[in-house]
Amino acid sequence: MADKDIEIKTAPFDARFPNTNQSKHCWQAYSDYYKCIDARGQDFTPCQDFKKAFTSICPMSWVSRWDEQREEGTVPFKITV
């Protein structure tokens, strides 16, 4: 095993979502990620902050469903710029 320290983080506090129910924060981070990569490309580092947020707080079943809907063009929300 290497001498690298592994740092595990969760999504940082977002003042727009102060309540314990993080469903809206989950969706917002997911849609912000795809808006960001649509506008700036996947190599734009700040986009990865949105991805880290939604992968840490969203149920993966939601993400899988949204991914399928995005591929089919049937996602019920606007996620492009």
Secondary structure, DSSP 8 states (H G I E B T S, - for coil): --S-----------TT--SS--HHHHHHHHHHHHHHHHHH-TT-HHHHHHHHHHHHHS-HHHHHHHHHHHHHT--SS----
